[in-house]
Amino acid sequence: MKEKVYKMDKVLRDILRKSPYFEEINENRFVPEYLGLIVNGVVVYHVNWIDLVGNEIIFMHKDIQTHPIVSLVLENLNSLMIITSDGIKEVL
């Protein structure tokens, strides 16, 4: 099971690195170009950055740094889309 999470973690990093909608700050932090994301079909606004920590993906807001807006175990992440000025774009 740990190998599966590690592979998902690595694959997700590669996807975010290659996406034109995210800027890599460091190995574990990515900043979306737009603040609106759709995570597993749920709209999440005001995401200032995403952290990949262990087996979790954490969506953070700059004014609420004590806890995430949304946090998911990587194996439960089924889809990730970003709301752009040109419409909704699929990331994962």
C-alpha positions in Angstrom: 0.0 0.0 0.0 2.8 2.4 0.8 4.3 1.9 -2.6 1.0 2.8 -4.3 0.8 6.1 -2.3 4.5 6.8 -3.2 3.8 6.3 -6.9 0.6 8.4 -6.7 2.6 11.1 -5.0 5.3 11.1 -7.7 2.8 11.0 -10.6 0.8 13.9 -9.1 4.0 16.0 -8.8 4.9 15.3 -12.4 1.4 16.2 -13.5 1.4 19.5 -11.6 5.0 20.3 -12.8 3.9 19.8 -16.5 0.6 21.7 -16.1 0.6 25.3 -17.5 -1.8 26.2 -14.6 0.6 25.5 -11.7 3.9 27.0 -10.6 6.2 24.8 -8.6 7.6 26.6 -5.6 9.4 23.6 -4.2 9.1 19.8 -4.4 6.0 19.8 -2.2 4.3 23.1 -3.0 2.5 24.2 -6.1 0.6 27.5 -6.7 -2.4 27.5 -9.0 -2.6 30.3 -11.7 -6.3 30.7 -10.8 -7.9 30.5 -7.3 -10.8 28.2 -8.2 -10.3 24.4 -8.3 -12.7 21.5 -8.6 -11.6 18.6 -6.5 -13.5 15.3 -7.0 -16.4 17.3 -8.3 -16.5 19.8 -5.4 -15.7 23.5 -6.2 -13.0 24.9 -3.9 -12.3 28.6 -4.1 -9.5 30.8 -2.8 -6.8 28.1 -3.0 -3.5 30.0 -2.8 -1.3 26.9 -2.8 -1.3 23.1 -2.7 1.0 21.1 -0.5 1.9 17.4 -1.0 2.7 16.0 2.5 3.2 12.3 2.9 0.1 10.6 1.5 -2.1 13.7 1.5 -2.8 16.6 -0.8 -3.5 19.8 1.2 -5.3 22.9 -0.3 -4.3 26.1 1.6 -5.5 29.7 1.7 -3.0 32.6 2.6 -5.3 34.0 5.4 -6.0 30.6 7.0 -2.6 29.0 7.6 -3.5 27.0 10.7 -5.6 24.4 8.9 -6.3 23.5 5.2 -9.4 24.4 3.2 -9.5 20.8 2.0 -7.3 17.8 2.7 -7.5 14.5 0.9 -5.6 11.2 1.1 -4.0 10.8 -2.3 -5.6 7.5 -3.0 -9.0 9.3 -2.8 -8.1 12.0 -5.3 -10.1 11.1 -8.4 -10.1 14.3 -10.3 -8.6 17.8 -10.2 -9.8 20.6 -12.5 -9.0 24.4 -12.5 -11.5 27.2 -13.3 -9.7 29.5 -15.7 -10.8 32.6 -17.6 -11.3 30.3 -20.6 -13.5 27.8 -18.7 -12.8 24.6 -16.8 -9.6 22.8 -17.6 -8.8 19.2 -16.5 -5.5 18.7 -14.6 -6.0 15.2 -13.4 
